[in-house]
Amino acid sequence: MSEPVQVKFFARLREELGVSSLNIPAEEVPDLDALLDWLVKAHPQWQPALQGKLMTAVNQNMTSSNATLLPGDEVALFPPVTGG
Amino acid sequence: MRTTAIEVRVGSDDFDVQAEYDALCSHNTDDGAVVFFVGRVRDLNEGEAVHGLHLEHYPGMTESVLQHLAEQAAGRWPLNRVRVVHRVGDLHPADQIVFVGVSSPHRQAAFDGAAFLMDVLKTEAPFWKKETGPDGTSRWLDARQSDTTLAERWR
């Protein structure tokens, strides 16, 4: 069995979902679009929160396209940032 | 080839502006210009009283984004030293949040490099602010279009 894809949630999104991270079998989420579909399918109540304006990082690099995912990848979903 | 000395720190500890300024200047006879910015917690934001501010971040990614932004600034302007310090955790009105400081032989590069770092930090570094009001209720802040507009001018 290959390493899973780890998904992390931050800030308001983490609070809305009530979870800070989870693992998904890598073969079930070949790319980011598939990962979002997987999350909504597994947790239909998350749909409103996941449809909001979110930023995405793969392996701690911000990405705006539908990136391909590999076993062991770390995906993070979070609201637009508000530091500084 | 210029080598820029970059220092990035993220943590709950407060910072000493004098010490940060001294670190930009000590044994530095190349740079005639130092520009720094300090961001602080206000007691009023968008018409709401603020009693506390919690700063969450994405450990690991935060540091690498700030390091990358400092390197971008150093590649774009002649900066010999760049320092970025950002606090996380629980803060209160008048507390310091962020320090961005640069030194350069020339003032325009120093002004622009510091402004670039602050503007892009606000839209790309994974920090999130949650304010607590006088009644103890808290709310996550929304990102502002004005911040996005300011960051886009550097593209």
gemmi code that builds the backbone of each chain (N, CA, C; Angstrom):
import gemmi

chains = {
    "A": [
        ("MET", (0.852, -1.190, 0.000), (0.000, 0.000, 0.000), (0.890, 1.244, 0.000)),
        ("SER", (0.612, 2.173, -0.935), (1.455, 3.374, -1.044), (1.082, 4.387, 0.040)),
        ("GLU", (1.933, 5.342, 0.218), (1.688, 6.400, 1.196), (0.440, 7.177, 0.814)),
        ("PRO", (-0.340, 7.623, 1.801), (-1.536, 8.409, 1.478), (-1.175, 9.850, 1.104)),
        ("VAL", (-2.172, 10.569, 0.608), (-2.065, 12.017, 0.466), (-2.604, 12.619, 1.761)),
        ("GLN", (-1.819, 13.510, 2.365), (-2.273, 14.159, 3.597), (-2.889, 15.512, 3.255)),
        ("VAL", (-4.077, 15.780, 3.809), (-4.743, 17.061, 3.569), (-4.817, 17.834, 4.876)),
        ("LYS", (-4.397, 19.091, 4.838), (-4.450, 19.947, 6.033), (-5.403, 21.097, 5.777)),
        ("PHE", (-6.110, 21.499, 6.837), (-7.028, 22.643, 6.755), (-6.605, 23.679, 7.788)),
        ("PHE", (-6.773, 24.953, 7.435), (-6.371, 26.007, 8.360), (-7.468, 27.037, 8.583)),
        ("ALA", (-7.333, 27.720, 9.716), (-8.116, 28.911, 10.062), (-9.617, 28.636, 10.022)),
        ("ARG", (-10.375, 29.544, 9.387), (-11.836, 29.411, 9.386), (-12.278, 28.074, 8.784)),
        ("LEU", (-11.594, 27.644, 7.742), (-11.980, 26.383, 7.104), (-11.821, 25.204, 8.079)),
        ("ARG", (-10.710, 25.197, 8.812), (-10.472, 24.138, 9.809), (-11.606, 24.117, 10.843)),
        ("GLU", (-12.017, 25.312, 11.281), (-13.095, 25.374, 12.275), (-14.420, 24.927, 11.681)),
        ("GLU", (-14.685, 25.322, 10.431), (-15.956, 24.949, 9.800), (-16.050, 23.436, 9.601)),
        ("LEU", (-14.931, 22.829, 9.227), (-14.947, 21.383, 8.983), (-14.820, 20.594, 10.285)),
        ("GLY", (-14.217, 21.217, 11.288), (-14.043, 20.543, 12.562), (-12.916, 19.520, 12.549)),
        ("VAL", (-11.999, 19.655, 11.605), (-10.872, 18.722, 11.514), (-9.672, 19.477, 10.951)),
        ("SER", (-8.476, 19.163, 11.447), (-7.306, 19.901, 10.974), (-6.529, 19.146, 9.906)),
        ("SER", (-6.668, 17.819, 9.862), (-5.999, 17.091, 8.782), (-6.610, 15.701, 8.637)),
        ("LEU", (-6.446, 15.142, 7.454), (-6.882, 13.759, 7.227), (-6.052, 13.154, 6.092)),
        ("ASN", (-6.067, 11.820, 6.030), (-5.315, 11.113, 4.996), (-6.271, 10.464, 4.010)),
        ("ILE", (-5.891, 10.485, 2.743), (-6.708, 9.877, 1.695), (-5.804, 8.930, 0.901)),
        ("PRO", (-6.291, 7.717, 0.587), (-5.477, 6.817, -0.242), (-5.101, 7.519, -1.558)),
        ("ALA", (-3.819, 7.538, -1.870), (-3.340, 8.326, -3.003), (-3.992, 7.909, -4.315)),
        ("GLU", (-4.291, 6.605, -4.451), (-4.840, 6.154, -5.725), (-6.246, 6.694, -5.977)),
        ("GLU", (-6.902, 7.200, -4.922), (-8.260, 7.727, -5.083), (-8.284, 9.207, -5.451)),
        ("VAL", (-7.147, 9.879, -5.343), (-7.110, 11.316, -5.634), (-5.910, 11.657, -6.528)),
        ("PRO", (-6.038, 11.399, -7.840), (-4.914, 11.644, -8.747), (-4.566, 13.114, -8.928)),
        ("ASP", (-5.521, 14.002, -8.661), (-5.216, 15.436, -8.782), (-6.097, 16.232, -7.808)),
        ("LEU", (-5.911, 17.542, -7.806), (-6.615, 18.386, -6.826), (-8.132, 18.366, -7.024)),
        ("ASP", (-8.577, 18.398, -8.273), (-10.020, 18.345, -8.518), (-10.617, 17.066, -7.938)),
        ("ALA", (-9.921, 15.953, -8.148), (-10.392, 14.672, -7.626), (-10.406, 14.682, -6.099)),
        ("LEU", (-9.438, 15.367, -5.519), (-9.375, 15.448, -4.063), (-10.584, 16.208, -3.504)),
        ("LEU", (-10.929, 17.335, -4.138), (-12.101, 18.090, -3.681), (-13.371, 17.260, -3.845)),
        ("ASP", (-13.495, 16.556, -4.971), (-14.653, 15.678, -5.180), (-14.716, 14.605, -4.088)),
        ("TRP", (-13.562, 14.042, -3.771), (-13.481, 12.992, -2.743), (-13.973, 13.528, -1.398)),
        ("LEU", (-13.517, 14.739, -1.035), (-13.891, 15.322, 0.260), (-15.402, 15.545, 0.346)),
        ("VAL", (-15.999, 16.070, -0.743), (-17.441, 16.361, -0.730), (-18.251, 15.069, -0.711)),
        ("LYS", (-17.741, 14.067, -1.423), (-18.439, 12.784, -1.454), (-18.409, 12.110, -0.075)),
        ("ALA", (-17.247, 12.198, 0.575), (-17.101, 11.565, 1.883), (-17.802, 12.370, 2.986)),
        ("HIS", (-17.886, 13.678, 2.781), (-18.462, 14.565, 3.806), (-19.361, 15.599, 3.128)),
        ("PRO", (-20.576, 15.193, 2.718), (-21.454, 16.122, 1.988), (-21.705, 17.439, 2.741)),
        ("GLN", (-21.676, 17.368, 4.063), (-21.931, 18.588, 4.843), (-20.803, 19.610, 4.703)),
        ("TRP", (-19.663, 19.194, 4.145), (-18.534, 20.116, 3.964), (-18.664, 20.958, 2.692)),
        ("GLN", (-19.626, 20.602, 1.854), (-19.690, 21.239, 0.543), (-19.717, 22.776, 0.594)),
        ("PRO", (-20.586, 23.394, 1.442), (-20.610, 24.864, 1.444), (-19.241, 25.466, 1.782)),
        ("ALA", (-18.580, 24.908, 2.796), (-17.277, 25.451, 3.202), (-16.233, 25.264, 2.105)),
        ("LEU", (-16.290, 24.114, 1.430), (-15.278, 23.834, 0.397), (-15.552, 24.587, -0.901)),
        ("GLN", (-16.783, 25.103, -1.037), (-17.084, 25.877, -2.245), (-16.701, 27.341, -2.096)),
        ("GLY", (-16.338, 27.754, -0.875), (-15.942, 29.146, -0.667), (-14.620, 29.443, -1.366)),
        ("LYS", (-14.214, 30.720, -1.260), (-12.948, 31.111, -1.886), (-11.801, 30.539, -1.051)),
        ("LEU", (-11.037, 29.637, -1.628), (-9.952, 28.985, -0.908), (-8.650, 29.081, -1.675)),
        ("MET", (-7.554, 29.013, -0.944), (-6.231, 28.897, -1.555), (-5.779, 27.448, -1.348)),
        ("THR", (-4.903, 26.994, -2.245), (-4.427, 25.616, -2.186), (-2.907, 25.584, -2.262)),
        ("ALA", (-2.313, 24.764, -1.425), (-0.865, 24.541, -1.513), (-0.611, 23.041, -1.634)),
        ("VAL", (0.344, 22.681, -2.473), (0.785, 21.297, -2.584), (2.255, 21.250, -2.173)),
        ("ASN", (2.543, 20.436, -1.176), (3.893, 20.364, -0.613), (4.420, 21.756, -0.257)),
        ("GLN", (3.525, 22.545, 0.334), (3.827, 23.873, 0.866), (4.163, 24.900, -0.203)),
        ("ASN", (3.766, 24.634, -1.449), (3.866, 25.636, -2.509), (2.463, 25.980, -2.991)),
        ("MET", (2.169, 27.270, -3.029), (0.862, 27.713, -3.481), (0.660, 27.277, -4.935)),
        ("THR", (-0.554, 26.790, -5.231), (-0.829, 26.415, -6.610), (-2.228, 26.890, -6.980)),
        ("SER", (-2.397, 27.312, -8.229), (-3.716, 27.772, -8.660), (-4.288, 26.862, -9.743)),
        ("SER", (-3.501, 25.878, -10.160), (-3.995, 24.978, -11.206), (-4.351, 23.619, -10.603)),
        ("ASN", (-4.913, 22.747, -11.418), (-5.300, 21.416, -10.959), (-4.086, 20.495, -10.939)),
        ("ALA", (-3.271, 20.621, -9.897), (-2.009, 19.885, -9.835), (-2.231, 18.380, -9.706)),
        ("THR", (-1.336, 17.615, -10.307), (-1.308, 16.161, -10.139), (-0.786, 15.838, -8.741)),
        ("LEU", (-1.368, 14.830, -8.112), (-0.940, 14.444, -6.761), (-0.253, 13.084, -6.782)),
        ("LEU", (0.738, 12.930, -5.906), (1.495, 11.688, -5.795), (1.423, 11.187, -4.355)),
        ("PRO", (1.655, 9.888, -4.161), (1.672, 9.355, -2.795), (2.634, 10.158, -1.913)),
        ("GLY", (2.199, 10.461, -0.702), (3.048, 11.208, 0.221), (2.929, 12.713, 0.102)),
        ("ASP", (2.176, 13.194, -0.896), (2.031, 14.640, -1.041), (1.257, 15.222, 0.139)),
        ("GLU", (1.572, 16.486, 0.447), (0.866, 17.220, 1.492), (0.082, 18.346, 0.822)),
        ("VAL", (-1.232, 18.264, 0.921), (-2.098, 19.284, 0.331), (-2.673, 20.125, 1.463)),
        ("ALA", (-2.716, 21.433, 1.283), (-3.338, 22.291, 2.292), (-4.398, 23.148, 1.625)),
        ("LEU", (-5.546, 23.250, 2.287), (-6.641, 24.114, 1.835), (-6.886, 25.153, 2.921)),
        ("PHE", (-7.014, 26.420, 2.504), (-7.214, 27.461, 3.510), (-7.816, 28.713, 2.886)),
        ("PRO", (-8.434, 29.559, 3.720), (-8.994, 30.809, 3.200), (-7.870, 31.742, 2.758)),
        ("PRO", (-8.205, 32.749, 1.924), (-7.196, 33.755, 1.570), (-6.508, 34.294, 2.826)),
        ("VAL", (-5.202, 34.512, 2.732), (-4.395, 34.807, 3.916), (-4.590, 36.244, 4.390)),
        ("THR", (-4.368, 36.479, 5.681), (-4.621, 37.799, 6.266), (-3.542, 38.213, 7.265)),
        ("GLY", (-2.285, 37.870, 6.976), (-1.213, 38.230, 7.905), (-0.724, 39.648, 7.705)),
        ("GLY", (0.417, 39.941, 8.319), (1.049, 41.245, 8.150), (0.576, 42.266, 9.166)),
    ],
    "B": [
        ("MET", (28.780, 39.383, -7.942), (27.478, 38.854, -7.514), (27.243, 39.225, -6.060)),
        ("ARG", (26.124, 39.886, -5.817), (25.782, 40.321, -4.480), (25.249, 39.136, -3.666)),
        ("THR", (25.711, 39.020, -2.433), (25.129, 38.025, -1.533), (24.324, 38.771, -0.481)),
        ("THR", (23.046, 38.518, -0.446), (22.184, 39.207, 0.506), (22.062, 38.380, 1.776)),
        ("ALA", (22.280, 39.022, 2.920), (22.087, 38.344, 4.207), (20.605, 38.408, 4.551)),
        ("ILE", (19.975, 37.247, 4.603), (18.536, 37.175, 4.862), (18.278, 36.510, 6.202)),
        ("GLU", (17.400, 37.129, 6.998), (16.986, 36.517, 8.273), (15.459, 36.504, 8.315)),
        ("VAL", (14.895, 35.331, 8.508), (13.442, 35.178, 8.615), (13.132, 34.490, 9.933)),
        ("ARG", (12.220, 35.044, 10.723), (11.826, 34.408, 11.987), (10.312, 34.444, 12.127)),
        ("VAL", (9.737, 33.344, 12.553), (8.307, 33.278, 12.844), (8.169, 32.663, 14.219)),
        ("GLY", (7.436, 33.318, 15.119), (7.289, 32.761, 16.456), (6.442, 33.653, 17.328)),
        ("SER", (6.219, 33.216, 18.554), (5.326, 33.969, 19.434), (6.055, 35.105, 20.161)),
        ("ASP", (7.393, 35.052, 20.190), (8.138, 36.073, 20.934), (8.006, 37.449, 20.303)),
        ("ASP", (7.982, 38.478, 21.160), (8.038, 39.854, 20.687), (9.426, 40.108, 20.101)),
        ("PHE", (9.544, 41.200, 19.319), (10.857, 41.558, 18.776), (11.226, 42.968, 19.220)),
        ("ASP", (12.525, 43.229, 19.195), (13.083, 44.507, 19.627), (13.493, 45.263, 18.365)),
        ("VAL", (12.780, 46.347, 18.074), (13.028, 47.100, 16.836), (14.474, 47.597, 16.781)),
        ("GLN", (14.981, 48.057, 17.915), (16.372, 48.549, 17.934), (17.346, 47.426, 17.566)),
        ("ALA", (17.095, 46.232, 18.100), (17.989, 45.107, 17.809), (17.909, 44.727, 16.328)),
        ("GLU", (16.691, 44.791, 15.761), (16.548, 44.467, 14.333), (17.266, 45.521, 13.485)),
        ("TYR", (17.098, 46.795, 13.854), (17.779, 47.874, 13.125), (19.299, 47.713, 13.230)),
        ("ASP", (19.755, 47.400, 14.444), (21.194, 47.222, 14.635), (21.721, 46.074, 13.774)),
        ("ALA", (20.922, 45.020, 13.641), (21.357, 43.878, 12.832), (21.441, 44.254, 11.350)),
        ("LEU", (20.638, 45.231, 10.928), (20.732, 45.696, 9.543), (21.978, 46.562, 9.333)),
        ("CYS", (22.434, 47.209, 10.409), (23.484, 48.229, 10.277), (24.870, 47.802, 10.751)),
        ("SER", (24.939, 46.844, 11.685), (26.230, 46.595, 12.318), (27.257, 46.079, 11.306)),
        ("HIS", (28.457, 46.646, 11.372), (29.555, 46.291, 10.458), (29.105, 46.388, 8.997)),
        ("ASN", (28.228, 47.349, 8.717), (27.719, 47.504, 7.353), (28.037, 48.921, 6.885)),
        ("THR", (29.100, 49.036, 6.096), (29.463, 50.357, 5.567), (29.103, 50.479, 4.086)),
        ("ASP", (28.462, 49.437, 3.550), (28.067, 49.468, 2.137), (26.755, 50.207, 1.913)),
        ("ASP", (25.890, 50.168, 2.932), (24.523, 50.623, 2.725), (24.252, 51.997, 3.320)),
        ("GLY", (23.794, 52.899, 2.466), (23.448, 54.245, 2.929), (21.978, 54.390, 3.252)),
        ("ALA", (21.206, 53.329, 3.034), (19.762, 53.434, 3.237), (19.233, 52.236, 4.004)),
        ("VAL", (18.429, 52.529, 5.022), (17.721, 51.471, 5.752), (16.252, 51.865, 5.787)),
        ("VAL", (15.381, 50.957, 5.377), (13.939, 51.179, 5.490), (13.355, 50.004, 6.249)),
        ("PHE", (12.543, 50.316, 7.291), (11.841, 49.218, 7.951), (10.400, 49.602, 8.229)),
        ("PHE", (9.573, 48.585, 8.350), (8.156, 48.753, 8.638), (7.816, 47.879, 9.836)),
        ("VAL", (6.989, 48.420, 10.732), (6.478, 47.627, 11.848), (4.959, 47.641, 11.782)),
        ("GLY", (4.343, 46.467, 11.754), (2.892, 46.355, 11.819), (2.482, 46.084, 13.251)),
        ("ARG", (1.401, 46.751, 13.712), (0.949, 46.635, 15.109), (-0.540, 46.315, 15.158)),
        ("VAL", (-0.981, 45.827, 16.314), (-2.406, 45.524, 16.513), (-3.141, 46.813, 16.864)),
        ("ARG", (-4.211, 47.095, 16.122), (-5.056, 48.254, 16.426), (-6.203, 47.833, 17.353)),
        ("ASP", (-6.788, 48.829, 18.050), (-7.921, 48.500, 18.928), (-9.254, 48.684, 18.217)),
        ("LEU", (-9.200, 49.041, 16.910), (-10.428, 49.204, 16.148), (-10.156, 48.728, 14.732)),
        ("ASN", (-10.993, 47.826, 14.225), (-10.820, 47.354, 12.851), (-12.182, 47.225, 12.195)),
        ("GLU", (-12.358, 47.872, 11.064), (-13.626, 47.851, 10.341), (-14.789, 48.208, 11.273)),
        ("GLY", (-14.560, 49.206, 12.114), (-15.623, 49.702, 12.989), (-15.876, 48.848, 14.225)),
        ("GLU", (-15.121, 47.763, 14.378), (-15.340, 46.861, 15.521), (-14.189, 47.019, 16.519)),
        ("ALA", (-14.551, 47.088, 17.803), (-13.521, 47.146, 18.843), (-12.777, 45.815, 18.897)),
        ("VAL", (-11.476, 45.900, 19.052), (-10.643, 44.694, 19.098), (-9.979, 44.592, 20.466)),
        ("HIS", (-10.216, 43.479, 21.163), (-9.563, 43.269, 22.463), (-8.410, 42.285, 22.368)),
        ("GLY", (-8.493, 41.412, 21.392), (-7.423, 40.436, 21.222), (-7.308, 40.022, 19.769)),
        ("LEU", (-6.129, 39.558, 19.408), (-5.907, 39.106, 18.034), (-5.137, 37.794, 18.081)),
        ("HIS", (-5.716, 36.750, 17.469), (-5.002, 35.475, 17.392), (-4.467, 35.302, 15.977)),
        ("LEU", (-3.200, 34.951, 15.881), (-2.585, 34.729, 14.571), (-2.235, 33.261, 14.402)),
        ("GLU", (-2.899, 32.641, 13.424), (-2.592, 31.243, 13.087), (-1.673, 31.245, 11.869)),
        ("HIS", (-0.870, 30.192, 11.722), (-0.045, 30.088, 10.513), (0.135, 28.632, 10.137)),
        ("TYR", (0.828, 28.424, 9.046), (1.071, 27.083, 8.506), (2.553, 26.804, 8.719)),
        ("PRO", (2.894, 26.190, 9.863), (4.315, 26.003, 10.191), (5.051, 25.290, 9.055)),
        ("GLY", (6.207, 25.763, 8.749), (6.986, 25.180, 7.655), (6.780, 25.968, 6.377)),
        ("MET", (5.535, 26.029, 5.913), (5.280, 26.793, 4.689), (5.492, 28.283, 4.933)),
        ("THR", (5.087, 28.764, 6.106), (5.239, 30.190, 6.400), (6.695, 30.622, 6.228)),
        ("GLU", (7.588, 29.878, 6.876), (9.001, 30.243, 6.826), (9.532, 30.167, 5.393)),
        ("SER", (9.107, 29.140, 4.644), (9.665, 29.011, 3.290), (9.109, 30.085, 2.363)),
        ("VAL", (7.846, 30.490, 2.550), (7.307, 31.581, 1.731), (8.048, 32.885, 2.036)),
        ("LEU", (8.261, 33.170, 3.324), (8.953, 34.420, 3.674), (10.390, 34.423, 3.150)),
        ("GLN", (11.056, 33.279, 3.262), (12.421, 33.173, 2.734), (12.425, 33.405, 1.223)),
        ("HIS", (11.463, 32.818, 0.547), (11.368, 32.964, -0.911), (11.096, 34.420, -1.299)),
        ("LEU", (10.204, 35.088, -0.548), (9.900, 36.491, -0.843), (11.140, 37.361, -0.626)),
        ("ALA", (11.884, 37.070, 0.446), (13.110, 37.837, 0.707), (14.106, 37.641, -0.434)),
        ("GLU", (14.193, 36.410, -0.939), (15.107, 36.143, -2.055), (14.640, 36.860, -3.325)),
        ("GLN", (13.322, 36.868, -3.532), (12.794, 37.602, -4.688), (13.149, 39.085, -4.600)),
        ("ALA", (12.965, 39.669, -3.408), (13.292, 41.085, -3.217), (14.765, 41.330, -3.488)),
        ("ALA", (15.605, 40.410, -2.990), (17.050, 40.568, -3.163), (17.469, 40.417, -4.626)),
        ("GLY", (16.667, 39.653, -5.385), (16.980, 39.496, -6.798), (16.533, 40.687, -7.628)),
        ("ARG", (15.617, 41.441, -7.082), (15.007, 42.527, -7.849), (15.611, 43.890, -7.527)),
        ("TRP", (16.069, 44.068, -6.286), (16.683, 45.334, -5.881), (18.029, 45.054, -5.226)),
        ("PRO", (18.940, 46.017, -5.275), (20.255, 45.808, -4.632), (20.157, 45.930, -3.117)),
        ("LEU", (19.718, 44.861, -2.454), (19.574, 44.851, -1.003), (20.674, 43.983, -0.405)),
        ("ASN", (21.418, 44.517, 0.543), (22.461, 43.706, 1.176), (21.965, 42.930, 2.379)),
        ("ARG", (20.942, 43.479, 3.047), (20.383, 42.760, 4.203), (18.862, 42.849, 4.177)),
        ("VAL", (18.224, 41.736, 4.501), (16.766, 41.671, 4.562), (16.395, 40.937, 5.837)),
        ("ARG", (15.492, 41.511, 6.616), (15.020, 40.845, 7.843), (13.498, 40.872, 7.887)),
        ("VAL", (12.906, 39.703, 8.106), (11.458, 39.593, 8.225), (11.162, 38.830, 9.516)),
        ("VAL", (10.409, 39.459, 10.412), (10.025, 38.813, 11.673), (8.508, 38.887, 11.764)),
        ("HIS", (7.848, 37.774, 11.994), (6.383, 37.779, 12.091), (5.970, 36.977, 13.304)),
        ("ARG", (5.079, 37.565, 14.105), (4.628, 36.877, 15.313), (3.373, 36.062, 15.038)),
        ("VAL", (3.172, 35.022, 15.841), (1.969, 34.201, 15.795), (1.485, 34.021, 17.233)),
        ("GLY", (0.256, 33.518, 17.368), (-0.294, 33.294, 18.703), (-1.205, 34.433, 19.120)),
        ("ASP", (-1.314, 34.635, 20.441), (-2.274, 35.607, 20.967), (-1.623, 36.957, 21.222)),
        ("LEU", (-2.195, 37.999, 20.599), (-1.677, 39.358, 20.725), (-2.794, 40.294, 21.185)),
        ("HIS", (-2.380, 41.501, 21.576), (-3.335, 42.491, 22.092), (-3.068, 43.849, 21.449)),
        ("PRO", (-4.033, 44.772, 21.547), (-3.828, 46.096, 20.946), (-2.497, 46.705, 21.384)),
        ("ALA", (-1.818, 47.322, 20.421), (-0.504, 47.957, 20.585), (0.648, 46.954, 20.489)),
        ("ASP", (0.361, 45.657, 20.492), (1.456, 44.691, 20.313), (2.007, 44.791, 18.890)),
        ("GLN", (3.277, 44.484, 18.767), (3.901, 44.417, 17.448), (3.550, 43.081, 16.790)),
        ("ILE", (3.294, 43.126, 15.479), (2.978, 41.894, 14.740), (4.119, 41.503, 13.811)),
        ("VAL", (4.584, 42.478, 13.034), (5.519, 42.143, 11.968), (6.597, 43.222, 11.827)),
        ("PHE", (7.805, 42.772, 11.503), (8.911, 43.673, 11.168), (9.454, 43.262, 9.812)),
        ("VAL", (9.540, 44.231, 8.915), (10.213, 44.011, 7.639), (11.254, 45.106, 7.498)),
        ("GLY", (12.507, 44.740, 7.345), (13.561, 45.744, 7.220), (14.562, 45.354, 6.150)),
        ("VAL", (15.037, 46.359, 5.410), (16.037, 46.102, 4.373), (17.097, 47.191, 4.420)),
        ("SER", (18.288, 46.849, 3.960), (19.316, 47.874, 3.782), (19.859, 47.774, 2.369)),
        ("SER", (20.241, 48.950, 1.846), (20.684, 49.040, 0.457), (21.620, 50.234, 0.320)),
        ("PRO", (22.466, 50.231, -0.702), (23.260, 51.438, -0.937), (22.372, 52.647, -1.205)),
        ("HIS", (21.185, 52.437, -1.780), (20.366, 53.566, -2.242), (18.947, 53.512, -1.704)),
        ("ARG", (18.360, 54.707, -1.488), (17.082, 54.746, -0.777), (15.922, 54.199, -1.593)),
        ("GLN", (15.895, 54.433, -2.914), (14.718, 53.986, -3.657), (14.612, 52.462, -3.636)),
        ("ALA", (15.765, 51.796, -3.752), (15.758, 50.329, -3.671), (15.280, 49.870, -2.301)),
        ("ALA", (15.680, 50.598, -1.261), (15.282, 50.216, 0.093), (13.781, 50.419, 0.295)),
        ("PHE", (13.267, 51.583, -0.151), (11.813, 51.810, -0.049), (11.041, 50.740, -0.812)),
        ("ASP", (11.431, 50.522, -2.057), (10.681, 49.581, -2.899), (10.789, 48.152, -2.376)),
        ("GLY", (11.991, 47.749, -1.964), (12.174, 46.388, -1.467), (11.317, 46.125, -0.233)),
        ("ALA", (11.262, 47.101, 0.682), (10.468, 46.922, 1.904), (8.977, 46.907, 1.575)),
        ("ALA", (8.548, 47.797, 0.667), (7.124, 47.850, 0.307), (6.706, 46.562, -0.396)),
        ("PHE", (7.558, 46.087, -1.295), (7.286, 44.817, -1.978), (7.096, 43.695, -0.964)),
        ("LEU", (8.032, 43.597, -0.022), (7.964, 42.504, 0.954), (6.672, 42.554, 1.762)),
        ("MET", (6.284, 43.727, 2.222), (5.049, 43.821, 3.010), (3.825, 43.511, 2.163)),
        ("ASP", (3.777, 44.097, 0.964), (2.587, 43.913, 0.118), (2.404, 42.446, -0.258)),
        ("VAL", (3.480, 41.780, -0.609), (3.346, 40.402, -1.070), (3.185, 39.443, 0.115)),
        ("LEU", (3.839, 39.773, 1.239), (3.634, 38.972, 2.465), (2.145, 38.904, 2.809)),
        ("LYS", (1.458, 40.044, 2.673), (0.053, 40.094, 3.084), (-0.861, 39.234, 2.219)),
        ("THR", (-0.445, 38.933, 0.998), (-1.322, 38.143, 0.125), (-0.813, 36.724, -0.109)),
        ("GLU", (0.442, 36.426, 0.275), (0.994, 35.094, -0.038), (1.469, 34.291, 1.168)),
        ("ALA", (1.808, 34.952, 2.262), (2.312, 34.190, 3.413), (1.120, 33.634, 4.208)),
        ("PRO", (1.170, 32.333, 4.533), (-0.003, 31.697, 5.152), (-0.170, 32.019, 6.641)),
        ("PHE", (-0.670, 33.229, 6.890), (-1.072, 33.668, 8.226), (-2.559, 34.012, 8.165)),
        ("TRP", (-3.253, 33.800, 9.279), (-4.664, 34.186, 9.359), (-4.924, 34.843, 10.702)),
        ("LYS", (-5.690, 35.958, 10.654), (-5.996, 36.709, 11.878), (-7.423, 36.447, 12.334)),
        ("LYS", (-7.555, 36.255, 13.636), (-8.873, 36.105, 14.238), (-8.971, 37.121, 15.379)),
        ("GLU", (-9.948, 38.019, 15.281), (-10.100, 39.071, 16.276), (-11.123, 38.682, 17.337)),
        ("THR", (-10.826, 39.112, 18.567), (-11.792, 38.939, 19.651), (-12.305, 40.311, 20.067)),
        ("GLY", (-13.624, 40.434, 20.175), (-14.233, 41.707, 20.550), (-14.414, 41.819, 22.047)),
        ("PRO", (-14.994, 42.949, 22.506), (-15.170, 43.192, 23.944), (-16.072, 42.167, 24.623)),
        ("ASP", (-17.010, 41.569, 23.870), (-17.918, 40.583, 24.483), (-17.353, 39.167, 24.440)),
        ("GLY", (-16.117, 39.043, 23.974), (-15.475, 37.728, 23.968), (-15.711, 36.918, 22.698)),
        ("THR", (-16.594, 37.390, 21.822), (-16.811, 36.660, 20.576), (-15.668, 36.965, 19.605)),
        ("SER", (-15.362, 35.983, 18.758), (-14.250, 36.187, 17.841), (-14.685, 35.964, 16.404)),
        ("ARG", (-13.943, 36.560, 15.492), (-14.272, 36.433, 14.065), (-12.982, 36.428, 13.243)),
        ("TRP", (-12.966, 35.543, 12.242), (-11.834, 35.505, 11.316), (-11.928, 36.710, 10.388)),
        ("LEU", (-10.805, 37.326, 10.114), (-10.801, 38.458, 9.183), (-10.850, 37.947, 7.747)),
        ("ASP", (-11.513, 38.724, 6.898), (-11.520, 38.411, 5.473), (-10.367, 39.133, 4.790)),
        ("ALA", (-9.806, 38.478, 3.770), (-8.773, 39.136, 2.967), (-9.393, 40.343, 2.266)),
        ("ARG", (-8.586, 41.387, 2.091), (-9.092, 42.625, 1.496), (-8.648, 42.758, 0.055)),
        ("GLN", (-9.579, 43.228, -0.764), (-9.245, 43.477, -2.168), (-8.141, 44.535, -2.274)),
        ("SER", (-8.162, 45.519, -1.358), (-7.139, 46.580, -1.437), (-5.740, 45.998, -1.255)),
        ("ASP", (-5.618, 44.944, -0.429), (-4.307, 44.299, -0.256), (-3.887, 43.559, -1.523)),
        ("THR", (-4.853, 42.914, -2.178), (-4.552, 42.219, -3.429), (-4.100, 43.213, -4.483)),
        ("THR", (-4.792, 44.358, -4.552), (-4.435, 45.387, -5.528), (-3.015, 45.895, -5.287)),
        ("LEU", (-2.673, 46.110, -4.004), (-1.320, 46.592, -3.695), (-0.263, 45.566, -4.087)),
        ("ALA", (-0.551, 44.293, -3.860), (0.433, 43.248, -4.193), (0.593, 43.130, -5.707)),
        ("GLU", (-0.496, 43.323, -6.422), (-0.443, 43.127, -7.883), (0.408, 44.167, -8.593)),
        ("ARG", (0.616, 45.318, -7.947), (1.424, 46.342, -8.628), (2.881, 45.921, -8.787)),
        ("TRP", (3.294, 44.897, -8.046), (4.693, 44.437, -8.146), (4.868, 43.333, -9.170)),
        ("ARG", (3.780, 42.877, -9.802), (3.894, 41.782, -10.777), (4.487, 42.256, -12.085)),
    ],
}
model = gemmi.Model(1)
for chain_id, residues in chains.items():
    chain = gemmi.Chain(chain_id)
    for i, (resn, *xyz) in enumerate(residues, 1):
        res = gemmi.Residue()
        res.name, res.seqid = resn, gemmi.SeqId(i, " ")
        for name, pos in zip(("N", "CA", "C"), xyz):
            atom = gemmi.Atom()
            atom.name, atom.element = name, gemmi.Element(name[0])
            atom.pos, atom.b_iso = gemmi.Position(*pos), 0.0
            res.add_atom(atom)
        chain.add_residue(res)
    model.add_chain(chain)
structure = gemmi.Structure()
structure.add_model(model)
structure.setup_entities()
